[in-house]
Amino acid sequence: METKRLNKAIAETGYCSRRAADKLIEEGIVMVNNKKVGLGVQVSSSDIISVNGKVITKVEEQIYLVFNKPTGITCTTDLDIQGNIISFLDYPKRIFPIGRLDKPSEGLIFLTNDGDIVNKILRSRNNHEKEYVVGVNKKVTDWFLKKMSSGLPILETTTKKCTVEKIDDYSFRIILTQGLNRQIRRMCEYLDFEVRTLKRIRIMNIELGSLKKGKYRRFTAQEFSDLQELINESSETEEAS
């Protein structure tokens, strides 16, 4: 995260000049995140600065987006990588994706500027559901469904049991509660199937719905409320265990 000297950050709020800010810091009445600091301290946009107990920085607006990622877009914040998700969205404020969808895949992904929520959602032990629709190169049989749902040995582990349902001869729906690298593709490869299309349609309580490919929207108030309930319950369970 980009940082700047404390006196400059104070001046940019319009509270006083840099020179006056230095005097306030020397007097010991400036705090960053409720801690006294000295001259030369570096701060970021997420830090809360107060003078004489009064907060002078604006609390950064928290952003939560639902995005329908097209194929060919890479889920990285590295702007030097062609086709990166940040440049594609061209959002006016700094955001980053929660988790990943590999380049050939499409569908639902969250983006935010809230680092706290990222860890809660990504904890695999919290058993957060992610639902996908997958197209393959061979007919989906009962044998295939049973094998996929029972757990398969990939990446030196065995995948968790999961829900797998046939949609038609060449496609199925799968709900995962873990996020191994290229998990669905590797599971299919183990059974000698090739993934032709892969689309994520749900993360926990939030569905992709009718959102058009390449478009994004904000979480609704109800979605965010329900999501908070889910991640708070699962986080507490993990801490207790």
C-alpha positions in Angstrom: 0.0 0.0 0.0 1.3 3.5 -0.9 2.6 5.5 2.1 3.5 9.1 2.7 5.0 11.1 5.6 2.7 11.9 8.4 3.1 15.7 8.2 2.1 15.6 4.5 -0.9 13.4 5.2 -2.1 15.9 7.9 -1.5 18.9 5.5 -3.5 17.1 2.8 -6.6 17.0 5.1 -6.5 20.8 5.2 -6.0 20.7 9.0 -2.8 22.8 8.9 0.5 23.2 7.0 3.3 20.6 7.1 5.4 22.8 9.3 2.5 23.2 11.8 1.9 19.5 11.6 5.5 18.8 12.6 5.0 21.0 15.7 1.8 19.1 16.6 3.7 15.8 16.3 6.6 17.1 18.5 4.0 18.2 21.1 2.8 14.6 21.3 -0.8 15.3 20.5 -0.9 13.5 17.1 -1.9 9.8 17.1 -2.1 7.2 14.3 -4.4 4.4 14.9 -4.7 5.5 18.6 -0.9 5.4 19.1 1.4 8.3 19.7 4.0 8.7 16.9 7.1 10.8 16.2 8.4 12.8 13.2 9.0 11.0 10.0 6.4 8.3 10.4 4.9 6.9 7.2 1.2 6.4 6.9 -1.2 4.9 4.4 -4.8 5.8 3.3 -6.1 3.2 5.7 -4.5 4.7 8.8 -6.6 6.9 11.1 -4.9 10.2 12.2 -6.2 12.2 15.2 -5.0 15.5 16.8 -6.0 16.1 20.4 -8.3 13.2 20.3 -10.2 14.4 17.2 -10.0 12.3 14.1 -9.0 14.4 11.1 -8.8 11.7 8.4 -11.8 10.5 6.5 -12.7 6.8 7.1 -12.1 5.2 3.7 -15.3 4.0 2.1 -15.4 0.2 2.0 -16.1 -1.2 -1.4 -17.6 -4.6 -2.2 -18.2 -5.6 -5.8 -19.6 -8.6 -7.6 -18.0 -9.0 -11.0 -18.7 -11.4 -13.9 -15.2 -12.2 -15.1 -14.9 -13.1 -18.8 -12.4 -15.7 -19.9 -9.0 -14.3 -20.8 -8.8 -12.0 -17.8 -6.1 -12.7 -15.2 -7.0 -12.2 -11.5 -3.9 -10.2 -10.5 -3.2 -6.7 -9.2 0.0 -6.6 -11.3 -0.8 -3.9 -13.8 2.2 -5.0 -16.0 0.4 -8.2 -16.8 -1.7 -7.8 -20.0 -5.4 -8.5 -19.4 -5.2 -8.0 -15.6 -8.5 -7.7 -13.8 -7.8 -4.2 -12.3 -7.1 -2.6 -15.6 -10.1 -4.3 -17.1 -12.5 -2.9 -14.5 -10.8 0.5 -14.4 -12.5 1.2 -11.1 -11.8 4.8 -9.8 -10.6 3.5 -6.4 -8.0 1.0 -5.3 -9.5 -2.5 -5.1 -8.3 -6.1 -5.3 -9.9 -9.5 -6.0 -10.9 -11.9 -3.3 -9.4 -15.3 -4.4 -8.9 -16.2 -8.0 -10.6 -17.6 -11.1 -8.0 -18.9 -13.6 -7.6 -17.2 -16.9 -9.7 -19.7 -19.0 -12.5 -19.6 -16.4 -15.4 -17.1 -16.1 -18.0 -16.0 -13.7 -18.4 -14.7 -10.2 -15.5 -13.1 -8.3 -15.6 -10.5 -5.5 -13.4 -7.3 -5.4 -12.9 -5.1 -2.4 -10.6 -2.7 -0.6 -11.4 -4.4 2.8 -8.4 -6.6 3.7 -10.2 -8.0 6.8 -13.0 -9.6 4.9 -10.6 -11.3 2.5 -9.1 -13.5 5.1 -12.4 -14.5 6.5 -13.8 -15.5 3.1 -10.7 -17.3 2.0 -10.2 -19.5 5.1 -10.8 -23.0 3.6 -11.6 -24.5 7.0 -14.6 -22.2 7.2 -16.4 -24.5 4.6 -17.6 -21.6 2.5 -19.5 -22.9 -0.6 -18.6 -22.0 -4.2 -20.7 -23.3 -7.0 -19.7 -23.9 -10.6 -21.2 -25.0 -13.9 -18.7 -27.1 -15.9 -18.6 -28.3 -19.5 -16.5 -31.4 -20.4 -15.4 -33.3 -23.5 -17.0 -36.7 -22.5 -20.4 -37.8 -21.4 -21.1 -37.3 -17.7 -21.9 -40.7 -16.3 -23.0 -41.9 -12.9 -19.5 -43.3 -12.4 -18.0 -39.8 -13.0 -20.4 -38.1 -10.6 -19.7 -40.6 -7.9 -15.9 -40.3 -8.3 -16.0 -36.5 -8.4 -18.2 -36.2 -5.3 -16.3 -38.8 -3.2 -12.9 -37.1 -3.2 -9.9 -37.5 -5.6 -6.1 -37.5 -5.0 -4.6 -34.3 -6.4 -1.8 -32.0 -5.3 -0.6 -34.5 -2.6 -4.0 -34.5 -0.8 -7.5 -35.8 -1.3 -10.3 -33.4 -2.2 -13.1 -33.0 0.3 -16.4 -34.7 -0.5 -18.7 -32.4 -2.5 -22.0 -32.1 -4.2 -22.0 -32.9 -8.0 -25.1 -33.0 -10.1 -25.5 -33.7 -13.8 -27.0 -30.9 -15.9 -26.9 -32.7 -19.3 -24.7 -35.2 -21.1 -21.7 -32.9 -21.3 -22.1 -30.6 -18.3 -22.5 -30.8 -14.5 -22.9 -28.6 -11.4 -20.4 -28.8 -8.5 -20.3 -27.2 -5.1 -16.8 -27.0 -3.4 -15.9 -25.9 0.1 -12.1 -25.8 -0.6 -10.0 -23.9 -3.0 -7.1 -25.9 -4.3 -5.2 -24.6 -7.3 -7.2 -25.4 -10.5 -9.1 -27.9 -8.4 -12.0 -28.8 -10.8 -9.7 -29.0 -13.8 -7.3 -31.3 -11.9 -10.1 -33.5 -10.6 -11.5 -33.9 -14.2 -8.0 -34.6 -15.5 -7.5 -37.4 -12.9 -10.6 -39.1 -14.4 -9.4 -38.5 -18.0 -11.9 -35.7 -18.7 -11.1 -32.3 -20.1 -12.8 -29.2 -19.0 -14.1 -27.2 -21.9 -16.0 -24.4 -20.0 -15.9 -23.5 -16.3 -18.2 -20.8 -14.8 -18.6 -19.9 -11.1 -22.1 -18.9 -10.4 -22.2 -18.6 -6.6 -20.0 -17.8 -3.6 -21.6 -18.5 -0.3 -24.9 -16.5 -0.3 -24.2 -14.4 -3.4 -25.2 -15.5 -6.8 -24.0 -14.3 -10.2 -27.6 -14.2 -11.4 -28.3 -12.1 -14.6 -25.2 -9.9 -14.3 -23.8 -9.6 -17.8 -20.3 -10.8 -18.6 -17.7 -8.1 -18.0 -20.0 -6.1 -15.8 -19.9 -5.4 -12.0 -22.3 -4.3 -9.4 -22.2 -3.4 -5.7 -23.3 -5.9 -3.0 -26.9 -5.3 -2.0 -27.4 -4.4 1.7 -29.1 -7.8 2.3 -26.3 -9.7 0.6 -23.7 -7.9 2.7 -25.6 -8.5 5.9 -26.1 -12.2 5.2 -22.4 -12.6 4.2 -21.3 -10.9 7.4 -23.4 -13.3 9.4 -21.9 -16.3 7.6 -18.2 -15.3 7.9 -18.6 -14.2 11.5 -20.1 -17.5 12.6 -17.5 -19.5 10.7 -14.6 -17.4 12.0 -15.7 -17.8 15.6 -16.0 -21.6 15.1 -12.4 -21.7 13.7 -11.0 -19.7 16.6 -12.8 -21.9 19.1 -11.4 -25.0 17.5 
